[in-house]
Amino acid sequence: MKKLLIASIVLTATINSLAQTEQTPAKWSLATSLTYPLADIYLLQINYRPAAGHELFFGPCWQNFEHDSFEVNALTLLLGYRRFIYRGLHLEAELYPAYNKIHSKVNDKDYPGIEMWGEFKIGYRFDLAGCRLYIQPAPGIGFGFFRTNKPPNFDEEIDYPTFTLQLLVGIRL
């Protein structure tokens, strides 16, 4: 128990030493997810900070994963807004409009369609001391707004809301 307590204190102190506040944060940064590729989702996030405490982001996203009865192949645009509340603590909202050519394993047909996915997240940006790099864990809740041209079993296999675990690594430009 003592080892766990000591390890927790050391980890907390390390993270706190890495977290810093910027006097004049860079207006632009790039980030990518370390966790989404585990689910065969790949994205590049381009971030723009128009004013202190506000960040807009956008970027390309490719989703290529399978369910029991269909395969997803979605070319997606990431759109989002991040509001910093205190230091690196922030809330964010994301939209993922997509063209998704789903392939059904049930009848071996393609079901091209348009869809919209959304996520709400809370996270913290940890600036790595002495450099432009940062890490940003941001767990959230995701759900689908709509999907056109659904394949067989689509509604049975998609559960909303879905917990999403995002860990970004980024660099300020």
C-alpha positions as CSV (number, residue, x, y, z in Angstrom):
1,M,0.0,0.0,0.0
2,K,2.9,2.4,0.8
3,K,4.4,1.7,-2.6
4,L,1.2,2.5,-4.3
5,L,0.8,5.8,-2.4
6,I,4.4,6.8,-3.1
7,A,4.0,5.9,-6.8
8,S,0.8,8.0,-6.9
9,I,2.6,11.0,-5.3
10,V,5.5,10.7,-7.7
11,L,3.2,10.5,-10.7
12,T,1.2,13.5,-9.6
13,A,4.3,15.5,-9.0
14,T,5.7,14.6,-12.4
15,I,2.5,15.5,-14.2
16,N,2.2,18.8,-12.3
17,S,5.8,19.7,-13.1
18,L,5.1,19.1,-16.8
19,A,1.9,21.2,-16.8
20,Q,2.6,24.9,-17.3
21,T,0.7,27.9,-18.3
22,E,1.8,29.9,-21.3
23,Q,2.0,33.6,-21.3
24,T,1.4,33.9,-25.0
25,P,0.3,30.6,-26.4
26,A,1.0,29.8,-30.1
27,K,-2.0,30.5,-32.4
28,W,-1.5,27.3,-34.4
29,S,-0.8,23.7,-33.4
30,L,-1.0,20.2,-34.9
31,A,-2.1,17.1,-33.1
32,T,-2.9,13.4,-33.7
33,S,-4.5,10.7,-31.6
34,L,-2.5,8.0,-29.9
35,T,-5.6,6.0,-28.9
36,Y,-7.9,6.2,-31.9
37,P,-5.6,4.1,-34.1
38,L,-6.3,1.2,-31.7
39,A,-9.9,1.4,-33.1
40,D,-8.7,1.9,-36.7
41,I,-9.5,5.6,-36.7
42,Y,-6.8,8.0,-37.9
43,L,-6.9,11.8,-37.7
44,L,-4.9,15.0,-38.0
45,Q,-6.1,17.9,-35.9
46,I,-5.2,21.4,-36.9
47,N,-5.8,23.8,-34.0
48,Y,-6.3,27.6,-34.2
49,R,-6.5,29.8,-31.1
50,P,-8.3,33.1,-32.1
51,A,-8.3,34.4,-28.5
52,A,-7.2,33.3,-25.0
53,G,-9.2,30.4,-23.8
54,H,-10.8,29.5,-27.1
55,E,-9.6,27.0,-29.7
56,L,-11.1,26.0,-33.0
57,F,-10.0,22.8,-34.7
58,F,-10.5,20.9,-37.9
59,G,-8.8,18.2,-39.9
60,P,-9.1,15.0,-42.0
61,C,-10.1,11.7,-40.4
62,W,-10.2,8.2,-41.8
63,Q,-12.3,5.5,-40.2
64,N,-11.7,1.9,-41.3
65,F,-13.1,-0.6,-38.7
66,E,-15.4,-3.6,-38.6
67,H,-18.6,-4.6,-36.8
68,D,-20.0,-8.1,-36.8
69,S,-22.1,-7.6,-40.0
70,F,-20.4,-4.6,-41.7
71,E,-17.2,-2.8,-42.4
72,V,-16.8,1.0,-42.1
73,N,-14.8,3.0,-44.6
74,A,-15.5,6.6,-43.8
75,L,-13.8,9.7,-45.2
76,T,-14.5,12.3,-42.4
77,L,-13.9,15.9,-41.7
78,L,-13.2,16.8,-38.0
79,L,-14.7,20.1,-36.8
80,G,-14.5,21.2,-33.2
81,Y,-14.4,23.9,-30.5
82,R,-12.4,23.8,-27.3
83,R,-13.0,26.1,-24.3
84,F,-10.3,26.3,-21.7
85,I,-11.7,26.8,-18.2
86,Y,-8.6,26.8,-16.0
87,R,-5.1,26.4,-17.2
88,G,-5.1,23.3,-19.4
89,L,-8.6,22.1,-18.2
90,H,-11.1,22.3,-21.1
91,L,-14.4,21.3,-22.5
92,E,-14.8,20.5,-26.2
93,A,-17.4,19.6,-28.7
94,E,-16.6,17.8,-32.0
95,L,-18.6,17.0,-35.1
96,Y,-17.5,14.4,-37.7
97,P,-19.5,14.8,-40.9
98,A,-18.6,11.8,-43.1
99,Y,-19.1,10.1,-46.4
100,N,-19.1,6.4,-45.4
101,K,-19.2,3.6,-47.9
102,I,-20.2,0.7,-45.5
103,H,-19.8,-2.8,-46.8
104,S,-22.3,-5.3,-45.6
105,K,-21.1,-8.8,-44.7
106,V,-24.7,-9.9,-44.7
107,N,-25.4,-9.4,-48.4
108,D,-22.0,-8.4,-49.7
109,K,-23.3,-5.0,-50.9
110,D,-22.0,-1.5,-50.4
111,Y,-24.1,1.1,-48.7
112,P,-22.7,4.6,-49.5
113,G,-24.1,7.3,-47.3
114,I,-23.7,10.5,-45.4
115,E,-23.5,10.5,-41.6
116,M,-22.8,12.8,-38.7
117,W,-21.1,11.8,-35.5
118,G,-20.7,14.0,-32.4
119,E,-18.6,13.9,-29.2
120,F,-18.5,16.0,-26.0
121,K,-15.2,15.8,-24.0
122,I,-13.5,17.1,-21.0
123,G,-9.7,17.1,-20.9
124,Y,-6.5,18.6,-19.8
125,R,-3.6,19.8,-21.9
126,F,-0.2,19.1,-20.4
127,D,2.5,21.3,-21.8
128,L,5.8,19.5,-21.8
129,A,8.3,21.8,-20.0
130,G,10.8,23.5,-22.1
131,C,9.4,22.6,-25.5
132,R,6.5,23.0,-27.9
133,L,5.1,19.5,-27.4
134,Y,2.0,18.7,-25.4
135,I,-0.1,15.7,-24.5
136,Q,-3.9,16.0,-24.1
137,P,-6.1,13.3,-22.5
138,A,-9.7,14.0,-23.2
139,P,-12.3,11.3,-22.5
140,G,-15.8,11.8,-23.8
141,I,-19.2,10.6,-24.9
142,G,-19.9,10.1,-28.6
143,F,-23.2,9.5,-30.5
144,G,-24.5,9.4,-34.0
145,F,-26.9,12.2,-35.2
146,F,-27.9,10.5,-38.4
147,R,-26.9,8.0,-41.1
148,T,-28.4,7.7,-44.6
149,N,-28.5,4.4,-46.5
150,K,-28.1,2.0,-43.5
151,P,-26.9,-1.5,-44.1
152,P,-28.7,-4.5,-42.5
153,N,-28.2,-4.8,-38.7
154,F,-26.8,-1.3,-38.5
155,D,-29.1,-0.1,-35.7
156,E,-28.7,-3.3,-33.7
157,E,-24.9,-3.1,-33.7
158,I,-24.4,0.6,-33.0
159,D,-24.9,1.5,-29.3
160,Y,-25.3,5.2,-28.3
161,P,-23.9,6.8,-26.4
162,T,-20.3,5.5,-26.6
163,F,-17.5,6.2,-24.3
164,T,-14.5,7.6,-26.2
165,L,-10.9,7.7,-24.8
166,Q,-8.8,10.3,-26.7
167,L,-5.1,10.9,-26.0
168,L,-3.6,13.5,-28.3
169,V,0.0,14.4,-28.8
170,G,0.7,17.8,-30.4
171,I,3.1,20.4,-31.3
172,R,2.8,24.2,-31.3
173,L,3.8,25.9,-34.6
